C-alpha cells in the first residue's frame, strides 16, 4: 500500500488545519508545513509559529524549508532543530516567480551547482533525515537529469516529484513520460505529486508504478479531505458522511480563528478561503453563498445546507 502525504499549501494548511484534519479525517502518513524561509536574513515569525512543537503535537509533521543555496539552508536548520524536529523537507519545486527569480524552489534546478551545495549541506548533517520535493525543471523538462547525480549521491528518506516545469505552475498536463524516466533514474523512494483528486487515480498510479513509494496530495485533499482514509480502508465515503465531517473541520477551525484573529471581518475573510477548493463537493449554489457572504451573520446562514 502506498504512503499518503499531505502537501503544504501556503495560506491553507497551517498548524490548526493539520491538527484538525488529522483528528477528524486521518488517513495521512505525513504532513508537511508550508515552507520556512528567510526574509531579510531572518525567519518570518509566522513560519516559526507554524512549526512550534506544541502546535504540532501528535501530528506526523515534517517542516519544509526553501533556500537558494547551501548557506541559506545551513542558516535555516537551527530554527528547525530548536523545535525538536529531526526531519527536514527541502523545497526545490515551488513554481512561483517570487521565489524562482531568486533561485529558490524549482528556480534552483536551472543551476545544478546550487543543488550540489544543498546536497553538500545535507551530507554534513547525518543527525537529520532529509527529503526533497522538486519539479522536472524550471523551463526545461530535462533539467532534473543534470541534478540527479547530486541527489542520488546523498542519503534521503524520499524524493517527491511534481512532473511539471515551473513555468507551467499548475497549468497544462503533467508529464508522465518524464515521471517514468525519473522513477528509473532516482535511487531513492519516489513520491508522486500532481493533480490527484480521486481514489481511482491513486489506484491507477499504484498499478502503473509498482515501485512507487507514495502519493502526495495538496489541492486534492482540500477538495476531498477524506481521500487518504478512503484509500487506506478501501471504502469511499458517502456524501452525507463527507459533508458532515467537512463541516466539523470547518466549525472547529472557525472556533480556533476566534481565539487568534481579533476582528470579525478578518475572521470571515480567513475562513472563507476554507471553501476555495470545495465547490464540487458542496455544490455551486452553496459555495457561492459562502464565498459571497459579506458578514458573519449571512455566512452562518449560508452554512445551513
N, C-alpha and C positions, 0 to 999 in steps of 0.2 A: 504493500500500500504506500502511496506517495505521501511525503510530508506536505503539510499545508501551512503556508506562511501568509501573514497579513502585511502587505506592503505599506510603507509610510506615505501618507498624503498630507502635505502641509495645509494646516487650517482645518483638517477633519479628524485625523487620528491622534489627537493629543492624549495625554495620560488618562483623563477621565473616560474618554471614549473606549480606549483599550481595556481598561478595568471592567467597564460595564459590558462590553461585548464578550469578554472572557467569562464573566459571571452568567450572562443571560443566554448566550449562544454557544460559546466554546467551539470545539472542532478545529482549533488552531494550534499548531505545534510551536509557533513562534511569532511574535510581533516585533516590528522594527520601528524605532522612533523616527519622526521627521528629522532630517539631518541637522546635526550640530555643526556650526561653522563659526569662523572668526569674522568679526566686524570691527574694523579699526584696531586690530590687534588683540581684541578680547572676545570671549564667547558671549553671545547675547544672553541676557538674563532669562528670557522666555525659553531658550534652549536648555539652560541649566535647570529651570523649574521642571521642565518636561521629563528630564532624566533623573530627577530626585528619587533615590532608592525607596523612600517611604511612600511616594506616589505610585510606585510600580510594584509594590509588594505582592507576591503570589501570582504575578503575571509573567509568563515566559517572554521577556522583552530583551532585545539587544539594541543598544544605541547605534545609530548610524551617523557617520561623520562625512563631511565633504571638505576636501583640501586641494590646493592647486599644485602642491609639491610635497616632498618629504619633510621639509622644515615645518610646514603648516600642520601636517599630520602629527609630527612629534610634539608640537605645541598643544594640540587638542587632546592627546591621550591622557594627560594628568587629570583633566576635568572629568573624564570617563571613569578612570580608576578610583578617583576620590569618592565616588558613589558606590564603590564595591563591585563594579562590573569587571568581568574578566574576558568578555567577548565584545568585539567591535566589528561593525559592518562598514566598509569603505565604499562611498558612492562614486562610481565612475559612469553613472548613467543619466543623471539629471540633464534634460534637454533644453532647459530654459536659457535664453541668451544672457540673462542677467548673471548666470553662473558660467556658461560656456565661454563667454567672451573674456573671462578672466582665467580660463584654462581649468576650471573646475568641472565636476560632473563628466559628461561624455566629451567635453572640450579637451580633457586630458588625453583621450585616445588618439588625437591627432599629433600628440607629442610623446612618442614612446619613451623618451628619456625621462619624462616626468613619472610615467608608470614605473619605470625602473627605480626611481628614487623612492616611490611609495613602497615598492616591494622590498627595498633595502631596509626601510624602517620596520616593516613587518618582520623581517628576518632578525632584526635587533631586539625584538620583544617576544621571545619564546614563552614568556609567562602569560601572554594573552592569546586568545583564539580569534583569528581574523576570518572574515568572509568579504567578498566583493560583489557589488551589484553594478552591472555595466550594460552598455548597448553594443551594437555591432561597430559603431564608429560615430564620428561627428557628422561627416558628409558622405563618407565612403563606406559601404557595407563590408569592405575587406580590411578595414583598419584594425580590427581585432586580431588579425593574423600577425601583425607586427609587434603587438604587446603580449601575445600568448607565451612566448618563451620566458618572459619575466614572471608572468602569472603562474606558469607551470613549475617554476623553479623555487616557489615558496610554499610553506605549509599553510593551507587554507581549509576551513571547515566545508565551504562550498562556494560556488560562483553562480550568481543569478544573472541570467541573460534576458534582456528585453530585445527581441530581434527586429529592431528598427534602428535607423540612424537618427542622430539628434535633430537634424534639420526637419525631419518629419514631425517631431514632437509626438503627438498621438494620432496623427492623420495617416491616411493610406493604409496599406496592409502590412502585416508582419511578414518577415522573410523567413519562411520555414526551411528553405533550402540552405540558407546560411546557418540557421539554427542547427540543422542536422550536421553540417560540416563542423560547427563549433563543438558539438557533442563528441565528435570523433577525435578532435584535437585536444580538448581540455582534459587534464589528468585529475581534476578534482570533481567531486559530486556536483552535478549541474541542476539548477532550479530554473524552470521556465516561468517567465513573466510576460504578460501582454494579452489584453482583450479576452480574458477568460471570464465569462458571465453565466455559464450554465454548468450543471452537473455533467451533462453529456460531453461537453468539451473537455472536462477533466478526464473522464473515462477514455475519450478518444486519444488524448495525449499519452495517457498511461499505456494504451495499446500500441501506439505508434512508436514510442520510445521506451522499450522495456528497461533500459538502464537509467532512465530519468530519476533523479533523487526526489524532486518535489515540485510543487506549484506555488507561485507567489501571486496573490491577487490583491488589488487595491480598489479600483472603481467597481469591480465585480462584487466585492464584499460590501461596499457601501450601498450597492443596488439590491443585493440579496445577502444579508448578514448571516444567513443560515447555511450558506454553501459549504462551508467546511464540515459542519456536523452532518449535513446530508451526505457528503461523500464518505465520511468515516463510518456512518451507520448504514449507508446504502438505502436510506429511506428519505424520499423527498418530503418536505413539509407542505401541508395544505395551506390555502390562502388564509384561513382563519387563524391557524397557529402562527403563521408568519407575521401577519398584521398585528396580532396581539403582542408578540414579542418585540416587534419594532416599536410599538407604542410604549412598551415597558422601558425599552432602552431610551427612547426619546424623553419620557417623563422623568426618569432618573437623571438623565443628562441635564435637563432643564432645571431640576432641583439643585444640581451641582452649580450650574451657572448663577443661580440666585444667591449663592454664597460667595461667589468670586467676582461677579460683574455687577457693579452698583446700580447702573441705570436701566430702567425698563426698556427703553428704545435700543440700548446697546445689547441687552439680553435677547431681544426679539431679532435683531439683525444677526446675531451669532447663531441662534437656534434655527433660524430659517434655512441656513446652509445645510442643516441635517438632511433636508429633503432633496438636495440637488440631484442626486442620482436615483431617486425613488419614484420618479413619475410613472414608470411602467408598473411598478409594484402596487402603488396606491390608487392609480387611475388619474387621468389628466385633470378631471374636474376637481378632485380633492387636492391634487398637487398645486393647481393654480390658486385655489383659495388660500392654501397655506403660504404660498410664496408671495401673494399679493396683499395679505393682511397688513394693515397699517398700524395696528396697535395690538396689545396683548389680549384685549377682550375679544376682538374679531379673530385673532389667531386661535384662541382657545375654542371658540365656536367652530372654526374650521376643522378642529381636531375630532369632531363628533361623528366621524364616519365609521 
